């Protein structure tokens, strides 16, 4: 019985997060509308804008948040209702378009790939998608992760690559069991310090949570 209560509580908590984040995402309405009208799914939009990483939520919550931003929230969970970015009439047409494109993408219609049809996310170049994500991070008064820097014919690693290199270095691994840290585990405090020192002039821009999650996500993709 207790487990059911916890499960329900977690589910409601996730829904509330999605609703609140959805409202915040409406601050970048032009970008969201452009992506959705171009055929991008909620999941693709969430990934393009880095919603999961920026809000430290699950992929499911990030996807739902984009949905709330687009269609709005009618109320019911002690959260003030808000209108969607696209009215219901136009949204109905776009849903049908998305459904058709989804069928094509899965090869259930003509077998023509979405990239060849030039629909959805493929209408945006990699640099355009990156620019949208970058501008969105700035709009939330956050500091984007630094890319590779080239100077004097030398290229420095990106901020995330540098963090990963420290994570893989034995120098930043615990030699003993202490304070809840097992031997061989990463010393995140030191890693974060070095990242901020190298890329942010020693300012506490990156937090332990942000760095560790970004590194784990990066390492997971390599597996």
VOBA-1610 file (N, C-alpha, C; in pm, whole numbers, padded with zeros to 5 digits, always signed):
BEGIN
Unk+00084-00121+00000Unk+00000+00000+00000Unk+00087+00126+00000Unk+00193+00119+00082Unk+00284+00233+00092Unk+00355+00258-00039Unk+00392+00147-00109Unk+00460+00159-00237Unk+00370+00226-00340Unk+00240+00194-00337Unk+00145+00254-00430Unk+00133+00404-00407Unk+00135+00443-00280Unk+00127+00585-00245Unk+00250+00659-00296Unk+00368+00596-00278Unk+00493+00657-00324Unk+00493+00669-00476Unk+00443+00565-00542Unk+00439+00566-00689Unk+00348+00677-00739Unk+00233+00692-00675Unk+00138+00797-00714Unk+00197+00934-00689Unk+00265+00948-00575Unk+00327+01076-00540Unk+00434+01114-00641Unk+00515+01016-00681Unk+00620+01041-00781Unk+00560+01079-00916Unk+00452+01012-00951Unk+00387+01039-01079Unk+00329+01181-01082Unk+00263+01220-00973Unk+00205+01355-00965Unk+00316+01461-00964Unk+00426+01428-00898Unk+00539+01521-00893Unk+00597+01544-01032Unk+00606+01436-01110Unk+00658+01446-01247Unk+00565+01529-01334Unk+00435+01510-01315Unk+00337+01586-01394Unk+00346+01735-01361Unk+00357+01765-01233Unk+00368+01906-01191Unk+00493+01971-01250Unk+00604+01897-01248Unk+00728+01949-01306Unk+00709+01980-01454Unk+00645+01889-01525Unk+00622+01906-01668Unk+00539+02031-01695Unk+00435+02050-01615Unk+00347+02165-01633Unk+00422+02297-01609Unk+00497+02303-01500Unk+00570+02425-01465Unk+00681+02456-01566Unk+00752+02353-01608Unk+00858+02374-01707Unk+00797+02415-01840Unk+00681+02357-01873Unk+00612+02392-01997Unk+00580+02541-02004Unk+00537+02595-01891Unk+00509+02739-01885Unk+00635+02821-01908Unk+00745+02779-01849Unk+00873+02848-01865Unk+00921+02843-02010Unk+00901+02728-02074Unk+00945+02711-02214Unk+00873+02806-02309Unk+00758+02854-02269Unk+00684+02945-02356Unk+00756+03079-02375Unk+00859+03102-02293Unk+00938+03225-02309Unk+01014+03224-02441Unk+01033+03107-02499Unk+01102+03097-02628Unk+01002+03045-02732Unk+00884+03106-02733Unk+00774+03061-02817Unk+00809+03049-02966Unk+00881+03146-03020Unk+00912+03144-03163Unk+00990+03019-03201Unk+01087+02984-03119Unk+01170+02867-03148Unk+01089+02738-03138Unk+01007+02728-03033Unk+00925+02609-03014Unk+00826+02591-03129Unk+00759+02699-03165Unk+00660+02693-03272Unk+00725+02655-03404Unk+00841+02711-03431Unk+00912+02682-03556Unk+00948+02533-03563Unk+01001+02481-03455Unk+01040+02340-03452Unk+00919+02249-03470Unk+00810+02282-03400Unk+00691+02196-03407Unk+00626+02202-03545Unk+00617+02320-03602Unk+00555+02334-03733Unk+00640+02270-03842Unk+00770+02260-03817Unk+00859+02194-03913Unk+00852+02042-03902Unk+00771+01994-03808Unk+00751+01849-03798Unk+00821+01780-03683Unk+00892+01854-03600Unk+00963+01793-03488Unk+00865+01740-03384Unk+00895+01627-03326Unk+00812+01572-03219Unk+00847+01640-03088Unk+00765+01617-02986Unk+00794+01674-02854Unk+00932+01628-02806Unk+00961+01500-02828Unk+01088+01444-02783Unk+01206+01511-02854Unk+01192+01530-02985Unk+01299+01592-03064Unk+01323+01736-03021Unk+01215+01807-02993Unk+01227+01946-02949Unk+01297+01952-02814Unk+01258+01863-02724Unk+01319+01858-02591Unk+01469+01832-02601Unk+01507+01742-02692Unk+01649+01709-02711Unk+01725+01825-02774Unk+01662+01890-02872Unk+01725+02004-02939Unk+01754+02118-02841Unk+01659+02144-02752Unk+01672+02254-02658Unk+01743+02214-02528Unk+01773+02086-02515Unk+01843+02042-02394Unk+01762+02059-02267Unk+01631+02036-02276Unk+01543+02056-02161Unk+01580+01962-02045Unk+01609+01837-02077Unk+01644+01739-01974Unk+01764+01785-01893Unk+01869+01829-01964Unk+01992+01869-01896Unk+01975+02002-01821Unk+01904+02097-01882Unk+01889+02229-01821Unk+01806+02225-01693Unk+01703+02139-01692Unk+01615+02133-01575Unk+01643+02012-01485Unk+01742+01929-01526Unk+01778+01812-01448Unk+01655+01723-01423Unk+01585+01688-01531Unk+01467+01602-01522Unk+01484+01483-01616Unk+01389+01390-01611Unk+01395+01273-01698Unk+01353+01311-01840Unk+01381+01224-01934Unk+01342+01248-02074Unk+01191+01257-02086Unk+01121+01177-02007Unk+00975+01176-02009Unk+00917+01310-01965Unk+00972+01365-01857Unk+00926+01495-01806Unk+00957+01605-01907Unk+01076+01599-01966Unk+01116+01700-02066Unk+01022+01697-02186Unk+00991+01577-02233Unk+00900+01561-02347Unk+00761+01615-02314Unk+00710+01581-02196Unk+00577+01628-02155Unk+00573+01779-02140Unk+00683+01837-02091Unk+00690+01982-02073Unk+00675+02055-02206Unk+00738+02003-02310Unk+00726+02062-02444Unk+00580+02054-02489Unk+00515+01941-02460Unk+00375+01924-02497Unk+00286+02026-02430Unk+00309+02049-02300Unk+00229+02149-02228Unk+00255+02289-02283Unk+00379+02319-02318Unk+00411+02451-02372Unk+00335+02476-02502Unk+00323+02374-02583Unk+00257+02389-02713Unk+00105+02390-02703Unk+00048+02298-02625Unk-00098+02287-02620Unk-00162+02356-02499Unk-00080+02394-02400Unk-00133+02462-02283Unk-00172+02367-02172Unk-00216+02425-02061Unk-00256+02346-01944Unk-00391+02399-01893Unk-00489+02311-01877Unk-00625+02352-01842Unk-00652+02364-01693Unk-00555+02324-01610Unk-00572+02336-01465Unk-00609+02204-01401Unk-00613+02204-01266Unk-00654+02085-01194Unk-00557+02036-01089Unk-00432+02082-01093Unk-00331+02036-00996Unk-00276+02152-00913Unk-00363+02239-00872Unk-00327+02355-00790Unk-00219+02438-00861Unk-00223+02440-00991Unk-00133+02521-01072Unk-00219+02603-01167Unk-00191+02729-01177Unk-00272+02818-01259Unk-00269+02775-01406Unk-00387+02765-01469Unk-00394+02725-01611Unk-00324+02827-01702Unk-00280+02783-01818Unk-00223+02875-01916Unk-00252+02825-02057Unk-00259+02918-02149Unk-00290+02884-02287Unk-00167+02827-02358Unk-00192+02749-02463Unk-00083+02692-02540Unk-00031+02791-02642Unk+00083+02760-02701Unk+00143+02849-02800Unk+00071+02841-02934Unk+00000+02731-02957Unk-00072+02711-03083Unk-00218+02683-03051Unk-00311+02754-03118Unk-00453+02735-03089Unk-00499+02597-03134Unk-00607+02549-03076Unk-00653+02412-03096Unk-00683+02379-03241Unk-00737+02474-03315Unk-00771+02449-03455Unk-00646+02418-03537Unk-00545+02503-03524Unk-00421+02481-03598Unk-00348+02359-03546Unk-00356+02335-03416Unk-00289+02222-03354Unk-00344+02090-03408Unk-00475+02088-03431Unk-00540+01969-03485Unk-00486+01935-03623Unk-00465+02038-03705Unk-00411+02019-03840Unk-00266+01969-03832Unk-00189+02030-03743Unk-00048+01992-03729Unk-00032+01850-03676Unk-00124+01808-03589Unk-00117+01671-03536Unk-00135+01569-03648Unk-00229+01598-03739Unk-00252+01509-03853Unk-00129+01504-03942Unk-00067+01621-03960Unk+00054+01629-04041Unk+00166+01548-03977Unk+00179+01561-03845Unk+00282+01487-03772Unk+00258+01337-03781Unk+00131+01298-03772Unk+00096+01156-03778Unk+00135+01097-03913Unk+00108+01173-04019Unk+00142+01127-04153Unk+00293+01118-04170Unk+00364+01220-04122Unk+00510+01220-04132Unk+00571+01109-04047Unk+00504+01077-03935Unk+00552+00969-03851Unk+00541+00836-03922Unk+00435+00820-03999Unk+00416+00697-04076Unk+00523+00685-04183Unk+00552+00796-04248Unk+00655+00797-04352Unk+00790+00767-04291Unk+00816+00828-04174Unk+00944+00809-04106Unk+00966+00664-04070Unk+00857+00595-04033Unk+00869+00456-03995Unk+00864+00361-04114Unk+00848+00415-04232Unk+00849+00332-04352Unk+00718+00261-04378Unk+00611+00304-04307Unk+00483+00236-04324Unk+00405+00289-04444Unk+00446+00401-04502Unk+00377+00456-04619Unk+00457+00429-04744Unk+00534+00526-04785Unk+00607+00513-04911Unk+00751+00468-04893Unk+00796+00463-04769Unk+00933+00421-04744Unk+01033+00532-04766Unk+00985+00654-04794Unk+01075+00767-04815Unk+01116+00821-04679Unk+01243+00837-04657Unk+01289+00884-04527Unk+01253+01029-04506Unk+01241+01067-04381Unk+01205+01204-04348Unk+01312+01301-04392Unk+01437+01256-04387Unk+01545+01345-04428Unk+01534+01378-04576Unk+01489+01282-04657Unk+01475+01306-04800Unk+01354+01394-04829Unk+01256+01388-04738Unk+01137+01471-04757Unk+01161+01613-04709Unk+01272+01632-04640Unk+01306+01765-04585Unk+01199+01815-04489Unk+01157+01728-04399Unk+01057+01770-04300Unk+01114+01759-04161Unk+01042+01815-04063Unk+01082+01804-03924Unk+01216+01864-03892Unk+01289+01794-03805Unk+01418+01844-03757Unk+01518+01860-03871Unk+01497+01785-03982Unk+01593+01787-04091Unk+01586+01916-04172Unk+01485+02001-04145Unk+01482+02130-04214Unk+01582+02226-04150Unk+01631+02187-04031Unk+01729+02271-03961Unk+01866+02206-03971Unk+01966+02287-03997Unk+02102+02233-04002Unk+02151+02210-03859Unk+02261+02139-03846Unk+02317+02112-03714Unk+02352+02242-03644Unk+02406+02338-03719Unk+02445+02466-03659Unk+02323+02545-03616Unk+02211+02533-03692Unk+02088+02604-03656Unk+02029+02546-03528Unk+02028+02412-03518Unk+01975+02350-03397Unk+02061+02387-03276Unk+02193+02391-03299Unk+02285+02427-03191Unk+02265+02571-03147Unk+02239+02659-03245Unk+02218+02800-03215Unk+02092+02820-03133Unk+01986+02746-03168Unk+01859+02756-03095Unk+01880+02714-02950Unk+01949+02602-02931Unk+01974+02553-02796Unk+02059+02652-02717Unk+02159+02711-02785Unk+02249+02807-02721Unk+02171+02932-02676Unk+02085+02983-02765Unk+02008+03104-02733Unk+01909+03077-02620Unk+01858+02955-02618Unk+01762+02922-02513Unk+01830+02920-02376Unk+01948+02863-02371Unk+02023+02860-02246Unk+02053+03002-02198Unk+02090+03089-02293Unk+02117+03229-02257Unk+01990+03297-02206Unk+01876+03265-02267Unk+01750+03329-02228Unk+01712+03296-02084Unk+01770+03186-02030Unk+01742+03147-01893Unk+01854+03193-01799Unk+01934+03288-01849Unk+02045+03343-01770Unk+02141+03234-01724Unk+02161+03133-01808Unk+02257+03028-01778Unk+02378+03044-01868Unk+02485+02974-01833Unk+02608+02982-01911Unk+02623+02855-01994Unk+02621+02866-02127Unk+02635+02749-02213Unk+02771+02682-02192Unk+02777+02552-02215Unk+02904+02480-02204Unk+02995+02525-02317Unk+03119+02549-02284Unk+03217+02602-02380Unk+03260+02496-02481Unk+03261+02537-02611Unk+03306+02446-02716Unk+03459+02444-02722Unk+03513+02369-02816Unk+03658+02365-02836Unk+03708+02504-02874Unk+03824+02540-02825Unk+03881+02672-02853Unk+04012+02655-02929Unk+04023+02724-03043Unk+04146+02717-03122Unk+04218+02851-03117Unk+04343+02846-03077Unk+04424+02968-03068Unk+04571+02930-03089Unk+04639+03012-03168Unk+04781+02988-03197Unk+04805+02847-03252Unk+04714+02807-03341Unk+04722+02676-03406Unk+04711+02559-03308Unk+04658+02587-03191Unk+04637+02482-03091Unk+04489+02477-03052Unk+04436+02358-03039Unk+04295+02342-03005Unk+04279+02286-02864Unk+04209+02361-02781Unk+04183+02317-02644Unk+04053+02236-02644Unk+04042+02135-02559Unk+03920+02054-02555Unk+03800+02137-02510Unk+03681+02090-02545Unk+03560+02157-02500Unk+03551+02141-02348Unk+03465+02219-02287Unk+03451+02214-02141Unk+03408+02074-02094Unk+03314+02015-02166Unk+03266+01883-02127Unk+03374+01776-02150Unk+03447+01788-02259Unk+03555+01693-02286Unk+03662+01701-02176Unk+03689+01820-02131Unk+03789+01840-02025Unk+03739+01775-01895Unk+03609+01794-01866Unk+03551+01735-01746Unk+03558+01582-01753Unk+03531+01527-01870Unk+03537+01382-01889Unk+03680+01331-01873Unk+03777+01407-01924Unk+03917+01365-01911Unk+03959+01362-01765Unk+03911+01457-01685Unk+03942+01457-01542Unk+03875+01338-01473Unk+03752+01311-01515Unk+03676+01198-01461Unk+03751+01065-01486Unk+03815+01056-01602Unk+03888+00933-01637Unk+04029+00928-01580Unk+04074+01038-01522Unk+04209+01043-01467Unk+04216+00986-01325Unk+04316+00902-01300Unk+04334+00844-01167Unk+04365+00951-01062Unk+04415+01064-01110Unk+04448+01174-01019Unk+04323+01226-00949Unk+04208+01209-01016Unk+04083+01258-00959Unk+03994+01144-00913Unk+04060+01037-00868Unk+03989+00923-00812Unk+04032+00903-00668Unk+03940+00864-00584Unk+03970+00845-00441Unk+04060+00725-00420Unk+04161+00742-00336Unk+04254+00633-00305Unk+04211+00551-00184Unk+04119+00608-00108Unk+04074+00538+00014Unk+03923+00549+00028Unk+03868+00470+00117Unk+03726+00477+00150Unk+03708+00581+00260Unk+03634+00686+00232Unk+03613+00788+00334Unk+03489+00872+00303Unk+03422+00912+00409Unk+03307+01001+00399Unk+03206+00955+00294Unk+03177+00827+00295Unk+03077+00773+00205Unk+03125+00753+00063Unk+03253+00784+00036Unk+03308+00768-00098Unk+03393+00641-00102Unk+03363+00553-00197Unk+03437+00428-00208Unk+03568+00450-00283Unk+03663+00363-00261Unk+03793+00373-00327Unk+03776+00362-00479Unk+03839+00453-00551Unk+03830+00452-00696Unk+03719+00537-00754Unk+03633+00589-00668Unk+03523+00673-00717Unk+03574+00814-00749Unk+03509+00884-00842Unk+03555+01018-00880Unk+03541+01119-00767Unk+03637+01209-00760Unk+03630+01317-00660Unk+03570+01438-00730Unk+03439+01445-00729Unk+03368+01547-00808Unk+03400+01689-00764Unk+03423+01709-00636Unk+03454+01844-00588Unk+03577+01900-00658Unk+03680+01814-00672Unk+03804+01857-00737Unk+03784+01876-00888Unk+03705+01789-00948Unk+03678+01800-01092Unk+03606+01930-01123Unk+03505+01960-01044Unk+03427+02083-01064Unk+03515+02206-01044Unk+03601+02201-00943Unk+03693+02312-00917Unk+03782+02339-01038Unk+03838+02232-01095Unk+03928+02247-01209Unk+03854+02298-01333Unk+03732+02252-01355Unk+03652+02297-01469Unk+03623+02446-01457Unk+03580+02488-01339Unk+03552+02631-01318Unk+03678+02716-01328Unk+03787+02661-01282Unk+03915+02733-01286Unk+03960+02756-01430Unk+03947+02653-01513Unk+03996+02660-01651Unk+03903+02738-01744Unk+03773+02723-01726Unk+03679+02782-01823Unk+03598+02901-01770Unk+03600+02924-01639Unk+03518+03031-01584Unk+03593+03120-01486Unk+03725+03125-01502Unk+03809+03212-01420Unk+03790+03189-01269Unk+03763+03065-01234Unk+03750+03030-01093Unk+03614+03058-01032Unk+03523+03115-01111Unk+03388+03142-01059Unk+03309+03013-01049Unk+03219+03006-00952Unk+03140+02884-00930Unk+03023+02876-01028Unk+03055+02861-01156Unk+02953+02854-01260Unk+02892+02714-01268Unk+02980+02613-01270Unk+02932+02475-01277Unk+02919+02415-01138Unk+02809+02348-01113Unk+02786+02282-00985Unk+02824+02135-00994Unk+02839+02072-00880Unk+02873+01930-00876Unk+02767+01849-00949Unk+02642+01881-00926Unk+02532+01807-00989Unk+02534+01823-01140Unk+02556+01945-01187Unk+02555+01971-01332Unk+02669+01899-01402Unk+02787+01905-01344Unk+02905+01842-01405Unk+02893+01690-01404Unk+02856+01633-01290Unk+02848+01487-01280Unk+02742+01431-01375Unk+02627+01496-01385Unk+02522+01447-01474Unk+02562+01461-01620Unk+02628+01572-01654Unk+02673+01592-01792Unk+02778+01489-01831Unk+02869+01461-01740Unk+02975+01362-01767Unk+02916+01222-01780Unk+02830+01184-01687Unk+02770+01051-01692Unk+02689+01033-01820Unk+02618+01137-01862Unk+02538+01132-01985Unk+02629+01114-02106Unk+02742+01186-02106Unk+02838+01179-02217Unk+02901+01039-02224Unk+02942+00989-02109Unk+03007+00856-02103Unk+02908+00746-02144Unk+02784+00761-02104Unk+02682+00662-02137Unk+02662+00651-02288Unk+02668+00765-02358Unk+02649+00766-02502Unk+02762+00695-02575Unk+02879+00690-02512Unk+02995+00626-02574Unk+02990+00474-02563Unk+02907+00425-02472Unk+02899+00280-02450Unk+02812+00213-02555
//
